[in-house]
């Protein structure tokens, strides 16, 4: 008779999610208060921020928009340049309080100018975060519905909410006013469009990918591998039958560049300068390998993906675990990489539990003993969710346990990539539920 090996562990996992989500309610209101009013309450959150607080100073431009002592320093890189009469987004005179040239596309500044710039900085930064989180959850719900996994929404939302509002990395994402959930949305809609072969989803993905350029390396890798997979399915012929889907993404993305055409050269020059010459930051792959090799990483991932697709009867739809592995590694791709960008990995969760027609709901969570489909879904879901939560809590855990400090953290993303890649290659689907049962 089989006994359940990790039943207590899974129970502990669910209890942890419940506790973290309870903490997230407190953290959300505390951070909201500080974002809006700059009252210093961010120090009252549970567990603590990954990078501490970074408040705007009392410069003249900041005072004009009631931004003194406010948080969301990364959002300031969009808000203040967008508010200037002379739109010089990509120089040190952009209007940013920290004299940073913007690294966001011209259309992002134009949208901000027409919307959030009408509000004082505190309210604008809060709405920026709340709207981003709502867009992420709406996208998550829709994607799960299309995948016929609608009842999985609560479980995936609990994990996502815990990461965003109850871990040091997630709360630093909020405190800095980052844009990482738009990247998660880009990943979700991109994969959904390719899985379902619907161009409208790729058009939506292009809109989200435009917000933050760090989505583009993954997009390049995945579109390339999807084309190769479809070419393989069609016996290496008729590529014109399916090339329209990647073209819909590319054309939409290019059209979104048109409104700010006059600024494009400065935008791309700034990105190239940053990636080639700036000092690599704490989570950048360029810290541990030569920069030129780090920047060729997407090509290496395409080779890995080709090896996976051509090693047997595998196609693009079978590779969710490997695509997620790519996502972990590409968090470290930018020269100025920070771990509070890692919430983008949440965009992979819907595809990791898509292993059958059944939905991984809370009610079915403990039904893995007699249900092979649920066992299969649990394998992917628990593994990747656990990695995301661990990486998001790493800074807190390193202060409580004998773990290497944050300088070692880039290796944790590399190890996550290696673990998921190896499991994808060794037919993990045949062994994963054995980790949860023993005779």
C-alpha positions as CSV (number, residue, x, y, z in Angstrom):
1,X,0.0,0.0,0.0
2,X,1.3,3.3,-1.0
3,X,1.9,5.9,1.7
4,X,2.0,9.6,1.0
5,X,5.5,10.9,1.5
6,X,5.1,14.6,1.1
7,X,1.5,15.1,2.3
8,X,2.7,17.0,5.4
9,X,5.1,19.1,3.2
10,X,2.2,20.0,0.9
11,X,0.0,20.8,3.8
12,X,2.7,23.0,5.1
13,X,3.0,24.6,1.6
14,X,-0.7,25.5,1.6
15,X,-0.5,26.8,5.1
16,X,2.5,28.9,4.1
17,X,0.5,30.3,1.2
18,X,-2.4,31.2,3.5
19,X,-0.1,32.9,6.0
20,X,1.8,34.8,3.3
21,X,-1.5,36.0,1.8
22,X,-2.7,37.1,5.2
23,X,0.5,39.1,5.5
24,X,0.1,40.5,2.0
25,X,-3.1,42.3,3.0
26,X,-1.3,44.2,5.7
27,X,1.7,44.9,3.4
28,X,-0.4,46.1,0.6
29,X,-2.2,48.8,2.7
30,X,1.1,49.9,4.4
31,X,2.9,50.2,1.1
32,X,-0.1,52.0,-0.5
33,X,-0.1,54.5,2.3
34,X,3.6,55.2,1.9
35,X,3.4,55.3,-1.9
36,X,0.6,57.9,-1.8
37,X,1.7,60.0,1.2
38,X,5.4,59.4,1.7
39,X,4.7,58.8,5.4
40,X,7.5,56.3,6.0
41,X,5.2,53.4,6.8
42,X,7.1,51.0,4.5
43,X,9.3,50.1,7.5
44,X,6.2,48.5,9.1
45,X,5.8,45.7,6.6
46,X,6.3,42.1,7.5
47,X,9.6,40.4,6.5
48,X,11.1,43.5,5.0
49,X,12.1,45.0,1.7
50,X,14.8,43.4,-0.5
51,X,16.6,46.7,-1.2
52,X,15.4,49.0,1.5
53,X,13.6,52.2,0.6
54,X,14.7,54.7,-2.0
55,X,12.9,58.0,-1.6
56,X,12.8,61.0,-4.0
57,X,14.6,64.1,-2.8
58,X,13.3,67.6,-2.6
59,X,14.4,68.9,-6.0
60,X,12.4,71.6,-7.7
61,X,10.8,69.3,-10.3
62,X,9.9,66.8,-7.6
63,X,8.2,69.5,-5.4
64,X,6.1,70.7,-8.4
65,X,4.4,67.3,-8.6
66,X,4.2,66.6,-4.8
67,X,6.8,63.8,-5.1
68,X,9.1,64.7,-2.2
69,X,9.9,61.8,0.1
70,X,7.8,59.4,-2.1
71,X,8.7,55.9,-3.2
72,X,8.6,54.3,-6.7
73,X,12.0,55.6,-7.8
74,X,11.9,53.5,-11.0
75,X,8.5,54.8,-12.0
76,X,10.0,58.3,-11.6
77,X,12.1,57.5,-14.7
78,X,8.9,57.5,-16.7
79,X,6.7,60.0,-14.9
80,X,9.0,63.1,-14.6
81,X,10.5,63.0,-18.2
82,X,6.9,62.6,-19.5
83,X,5.9,65.7,-17.6
84,X,8.6,67.9,-19.2
85,X,7.6,70.5,-21.9
86,X,10.7,69.5,-23.9
87,X,10.5,65.7,-24.3
88,X,14.2,64.8,-24.0
89,X,13.6,61.4,-22.5
90,X,17.0,59.9,-23.3
91,X,19.5,62.3,-21.8
92,X,20.5,63.2,-18.3
93,X,18.4,66.3,-18.6
94,X,15.3,64.3,-19.0
95,X,13.8,65.6,-15.8
96,X,14.4,62.4,-13.8
97,X,15.3,63.2,-10.2
98,X,18.3,60.9,-10.4
99,X,19.5,62.3,-13.7
100,X,18.9,58.9,-15.4
101,X,18.2,58.7,-19.2
102,X,15.0,56.8,-19.7
103,X,15.2,53.2,-20.9
104,X,11.5,53.0,-21.8
105,X,10.1,53.3,-25.3
106,X,8.7,56.7,-26.4
107,X,5.1,55.4,-26.6
108,X,5.3,54.5,-22.9
109,X,6.1,58.1,-22.1
110,X,3.3,59.3,-24.4
111,X,0.8,57.1,-22.6
112,X,2.0,58.3,-19.2
113,X,1.8,61.9,-20.3
114,X,-1.9,61.5,-21.3
115,X,-2.9,59.5,-18.2
116,X,-0.8,59.3,-15.0
117,X,0.9,62.6,-15.4
118,X,-2.4,64.3,-14.8
119,X,-2.2,63.2,-11.2
120,X,0.2,64.1,-8.3
121,X,3.2,61.8,-8.2
122,X,2.1,59.8,-5.1
123,X,-1.3,58.9,-6.5
124,X,0.2,58.3,-10.0
125,X,2.7,55.8,-8.6
126,X,0.1,53.9,-6.6
127,X,-2.3,53.7,-9.6
128,X,0.6,52.5,-11.7
129,X,1.2,49.5,-9.4
130,X,-2.5,48.7,-8.7
131,X,-3.4,48.9,-12.4
132,X,-0.5,46.6,-13.3
133,X,-1.5,44.0,-10.7
134,X,-5.1,44.1,-11.9
135,X,-4.0,43.7,-15.5
136,X,-1.9,40.8,-14.5
137,X,-4.8,39.0,-12.7
138,X,-7.3,39.7,-15.4
139,X,-4.8,38.3,-18.0
140,X,-4.1,35.3,-15.7
141,X,-7.9,34.6,-15.4
142,X,-8.4,34.8,-19.1
143,X,-5.5,32.7,-20.0
144,X,-6.5,30.0,-17.6
145,X,-10.1,30.1,-18.9
146,X,-8.8,29.7,-22.5
147,X,-6.6,26.7,-21.4
148,X,-9.7,25.2,-19.7
149,X,-8.1,25.6,-16.3
150,X,-10.4,28.2,-14.9
151,X,-10.7,26.6,-11.4
152,X,-7.0,26.8,-11.0
153,X,-7.2,30.6,-10.8
154,X,-7.5,30.8,-7.0
155,X,-4.5,28.5,-6.5
156,X,-2.3,30.4,-9.0
157,X,-3.5,33.7,-7.6
158,X,-2.5,32.7,-4.1
159,X,1.0,31.9,-5.2
160,X,1.3,35.1,-7.2
161,X,-0.1,37.3,-4.5
162,X,2.2,35.8,-1.9
163,X,5.2,36.5,-4.2
164,X,4.2,40.1,-5.0
165,X,3.0,41.3,-1.6
166,X,4.6,39.0,1.0
167,X,8.2,38.5,-0.1
168,X,11.2,40.9,0.0
169,X,11.6,40.7,-3.8
170,X,7.9,41.3,-4.5
171,X,7.6,44.2,-2.1
172,X,10.7,45.8,-3.6
173,X,9.0,45.5,-7.0
174,X,6.1,47.5,-5.5
175,X,8.4,49.9,-3.6
176,X,10.5,50.7,-6.7
177,X,7.4,51.1,-8.9
178,X,8.7,48.5,-11.3
179,X,7.0,47.2,-14.5
180,X,7.8,43.5,-14.2
181,X,4.2,42.3,-14.2
182,X,3.8,43.7,-17.7
183,X,6.6,41.4,-18.7
184,X,4.7,38.5,-17.1
185,X,1.6,39.5,-19.1
186,X,3.7,39.6,-22.3
187,X,5.0,36.0,-21.6
188,X,1.4,34.7,-20.9
189,X,-0.2,36.2,-24.0
190,X,2.7,35.2,-26.2
191,X,2.6,31.6,-25.1
192,X,-1.2,31.5,-25.3
193,X,-1.1,32.9,-28.8
194,X,1.4,30.3,-29.9
195,X,-0.4,27.4,-28.1
196,X,-3.8,28.3,-29.6
197,X,-2.4,29.8,-32.9
198,X,-4.4,33.0,-32.5
199,X,-2.9,36.2,-33.8
200,X,-4.9,38.5,-31.6
201,X,-3.2,37.1,-28.5
202,X,0.2,37.9,-30.0
203,X,-0.9,41.4,-30.8
204,X,-1.8,41.8,-27.1
205,X,1.6,40.3,-26.1
206,X,3.3,42.9,-28.3
207,X,1.6,45.8,-26.4
208,X,2.9,44.4,-23.1
209,X,6.3,43.7,-24.4
210,X,6.6,47.3,-25.6
211,X,6.4,48.5,-22.0
212,X,9.7,46.9,-20.9
213,X,12.4,45.8,-23.3
214,X,13.6,43.0,-21.0
215,X,10.7,40.9,-22.4
216,X,12.3,40.8,-25.9
217,X,15.1,38.2,-25.4
218,X,12.6,35.6,-24.3
219,X,10.2,36.6,-27.1
220,X,13.0,36.2,-29.6
221,X,13.9,32.7,-28.3
222,X,10.3,31.5,-28.1
223,X,9.2,32.7,-31.5
224,X,12.3,31.1,-33.1
225,X,11.6,27.8,-31.4
226,X,7.9,27.8,-32.2
227,X,8.7,28.4,-35.9
228,X,11.1,25.5,-35.9
229,X,8.6,23.3,-34.1
230,X,5.9,24.0,-36.6
231,X,8.3,23.5,-39.5
232,X,9.1,20.1,-38.0
233,X,5.4,19.2,-37.6
234,X,4.9,20.0,-41.3
235,X,7.8,17.8,-42.4
236,X,10.0,20.8,-43.0
237,X,7.9,22.4,-45.6
238,X,5.2,25.1,-45.9
239,X,6.7,27.6,-43.5
240,X,4.5,30.3,-45.1
241,X,1.4,28.6,-43.6
242,X,2.3,29.6,-40.0
243,X,4.8,32.4,-40.2
244,X,2.0,35.0,-40.0
245,X,1.7,34.6,-36.2
246,X,5.3,35.8,-35.4
247,X,4.8,38.5,-38.0
248,X,1.7,39.7,-36.2
249,X,3.8,40.2,-33.1
250,X,6.6,41.9,-35.0
251,X,4.4,44.2,-37.0
252,X,2.4,45.3,-33.9
253,X,5.6,46.0,-32.0
254,X,7.0,48.0,-34.9
255,X,3.8,50.0,-35.2
256,X,4.0,50.9,-31.6
257,X,7.4,52.5,-32.3
258,X,6.0,54.8,-34.9
259,X,4.4,57.4,-32.5
260,X,7.8,58.2,-31.0
261,X,9.8,57.8,-34.2
262,X,11.8,61.0,-33.6
263,X,13.1,59.6,-30.4
264,X,13.9,56.0,-31.5
265,X,17.6,56.6,-32.3
266,X,18.2,58.0,-28.9
267,X,16.2,55.2,-27.3
268,X,18.2,52.4,-29.0
269,X,21.5,54.2,-28.6
270,X,20.9,54.5,-24.8
271,X,20.0,50.8,-24.5
272,X,23.1,49.7,-26.5
273,X,25.3,52.0,-24.4
274,X,23.9,50.6,-21.1
275,X,24.1,47.0,-22.1
276,X,27.6,47.3,-23.6
277,X,29.4,49.7,-21.2
278,X,27.6,50.2,-17.9
279,X,28.8,48.4,-14.8
280,X,26.9,45.1,-14.2
281,X,24.6,45.1,-11.2
282,X,23.8,42.5,-8.5
283,X,21.9,39.9,-10.6
284,X,23.5,40.3,-14.0
285,X,24.9,37.3,-15.7
286,X,27.7,39.6,-16.9
287,X,29.2,39.5,-13.3
288,X,30.3,35.9,-13.7
289,X,30.9,35.4,-17.4
290,X,32.3,37.7,-20.1
291,X,29.7,40.3,-21.2
292,X,29.8,39.3,-24.9
293,X,29.0,35.7,-24.0
294,X,26.2,36.8,-21.6
295,X,24.6,38.9,-24.5
296,X,24.7,35.8,-26.8
297,X,22.7,33.8,-24.2
298,X,19.4,33.9,-26.3
299,X,21.3,32.1,-29.1
300,X,22.5,29.5,-26.6
301,X,18.9,29.0,-25.4
302,X,17.7,28.5,-29.0
303,X,20.3,25.7,-29.4
304,X,19.1,24.1,-26.2
305,X,15.5,24.4,-27.4
306,X,16.4,22.8,-30.8
307,X,18.1,19.9,-29.0
308,X,14.9,19.4,-27.0
309,X,12.5,19.6,-29.9
310,X,14.6,17.4,-32.2
311,X,15.5,14.7,-29.7
312,X,12.3,12.8,-30.0
313,X,8.5,13.3,-30.5
314,X,8.5,16.6,-28.7
315,X,6.9,19.8,-30.0
316,X,6.6,23.3,-28.7
317,X,3.5,22.5,-26.6
318,X,5.4,19.9,-24.6
319,X,8.1,22.3,-23.5
320,X,6.5,24.5,-20.8
321,X,9.0,23.4,-18.1
322,X,12.0,24.2,-20.4
323,X,10.5,27.6,-21.5
324,X,10.1,28.4,-17.8
325,X,13.8,27.5,-17.3
326,X,14.7,30.0,-20.0
327,X,12.6,32.6,-18.1
328,X,14.6,32.1,-14.9
329,X,17.9,32.5,-16.7
330,X,16.9,35.5,-18.7
331,X,16.0,37.5,-15.5
332,X,19.8,37.8,-15.3
333,X,20.3,38.9,-18.9
334,X,20.3,42.7,-18.6
335,X,23.5,44.5,-17.6
336,X,21.5,46.3,-14.9
337,X,19.6,43.3,-13.5
338,X,17.8,43.3,-10.2
339,X,15.9,40.4,-8.5
340,X,12.8,42.5,-8.1
341,X,12.3,41.9,-11.8
342,X,11.7,38.2,-11.1
343,X,7.9,38.5,-10.7
344,X,7.9,38.2,-14.5
345,X,8.3,34.4,-14.0
346,X,4.8,34.2,-12.6
347,X,3.6,34.4,-16.2
348,X,4.6,30.8,-16.8
349,X,2.4,29.3,-14.1
350,X,-0.7,28.7,-16.3
351,X,1.3,26.6,-18.8
352,X,3.0,24.5,-16.1
353,X,-0.2,23.1,-14.9
354,X,-1.6,22.4,-18.4
355,X,-1.0,18.7,-18.6
356,X,-4.5,17.4,-19.2
357,X,-8.1,18.5,-19.3
358,X,-8.5,18.7,-15.6
359,X,-8.0,21.9,-13.7
360,X,-5.8,22.0,-10.6
361,X,-8.2,23.6,-8.2
362,X,-7.8,23.9,-4.4
363,X,-10.5,21.2,-4.0
364,X,-8.5,18.8,-6.1
365,X,-5.1,19.7,-4.6
366,X,-5.1,16.7,-2.3
367,X,-6.6,14.3,-4.8
368,X,-3.3,13.4,-6.2
369,X,-3.2,9.9,-4.6
370,X,-5.7,8.4,-7.1
371,X,-5.4,10.9,-10.0
372,X,-2.4,10.7,-12.3
373,X,-3.3,13.9,-14.1
374,X,-3.3,15.8,-10.8
375,X,0.0,14.2,-9.8
376,X,1.5,15.4,-13.0
377,X,0.2,18.9,-12.6
378,X,1.4,19.0,-9.0
379,X,4.9,18.1,-10.0
380,X,5.4,21.1,-12.3
381,X,3.4,23.5,-10.2
382,X,5.0,22.7,-6.8
383,X,8.5,22.7,-8.2
384,X,8.4,26.0,-10.0
385,X,6.2,27.8,-7.4
386,X,8.6,26.6,-4.8
387,X,11.6,28.0,-6.7
388,X,9.9,31.3,-7.3
389,X,8.9,31.7,-3.6
390,X,12.4,30.6,-2.5
391,X,14.2,33.1,-4.7
392,X,11.8,35.8,-3.6
393,X,12.5,35.0,0.0
394,X,16.2,34.5,-0.5
395,X,17.4,37.7,1.0
396,X,15.2,37.2,4.2
397,X,16.3,33.5,4.5
398,X,20.0,34.5,4.0
399,X,19.7,36.6,7.2
400,X,18.1,33.8,9.1
401,X,20.0,30.7,7.8
402,X,23.7,30.0,6.9
403,X,23.1,30.9,3.2
404,X,25.5,32.8,1.0
405,X,24.7,36.5,0.8
406,X,22.9,38.2,-2.1
407,X,26.1,38.3,-4.3
408,X,25.6,34.6,-4.7
409,X,22.0,35.1,-5.9
410,X,22.8,35.1,-9.6
411,X,23.9,31.5,-9.2
412,X,20.6,30.5,-7.7
413,X,18.9,31.6,-10.9
414,X,21.4,29.6,-13.0
415,X,20.9,26.6,-10.8
416,X,17.1,27.0,-11.2
417,X,17.6,27.0,-15.0
418,X,19.8,23.9,-14.9
419,X,17.4,22.0,-12.6
420,X,14.3,22.7,-14.8
421,X,16.2,22.1,-18.0
422,X,17.6,18.7,-16.8
423,X,14.1,17.6,-15.7
424,X,12.6,18.7,-19.0
425,X,15.2,16.5,-20.8
426,X,15.0,13.4,-18.6
427,X,11.3,12.8,-19.1
428,X,10.3,14.4,-15.8
429,X,6.7,13.7,-16.7
430,X,7.3,10.0,-16.0
431,X,8.9,10.4,-12.6
432,X,7.7,13.6,-11.0
433,X,4.8,12.1,-9.1
434,X,7.1,9.4,-7.7
435,X,8.6,12.2,-5.6
436,X,5.3,12.4,-3.8
437,X,4.6,8.7,-3.2
438,X,6.6,5.7,-2.0
439,X,5.7,2.0,-1.6
